[in-house]
Amino acid sequence: MANHKSALKRIRSSAAKRLRNRYQAKTTRTYIRRLRATEDKAQAEDLLKTVTSMLDRLAKKNIIHKKKADNNKSKLAKFVAKLA
């Protein structure tokens, strides 16, 4: 266990950040599943904007890798384009 006050604070703040990051990443994954499940093109386009923004935010904060975000966005854009 940590012996210094600063180390104890670092443990607390790291735990809080980890929780926040996990929540944001999980929420984004849920939105991706929701987008993949949709059949309506108009609704899919709205969801795509939201998901793209969420992925960019996660990549900016280094919660996920930038290239993973780009790959996800590309695959989802192709999916939406194929919808009739």
C-alpha positions, 0 to 999 in steps of 0.5 A: 500500500502507498505510504505518501499522501500524494500516492494515496491521492493518485490511487483515488483519482486513478480509480475515479478516472478508470470508472469514468473511462469504462463508463464512456467506452461501454456507452459508446459500444452500446450505441454502436450495437444500437446502430448496427441493429437499426434498419431505418436509414434516417435513424442510422444516419443520426446515430452515426453522427452521435457514434462518430462524435463519441469515438472521436472523443474517446480517441482524443482522451486516449481511452481507445487508440485513434486508429481503432476509432477510425476503423470503427467509424469507417465500418459503420459508415459503410454499413449505413451507406449500404442501408436502403 
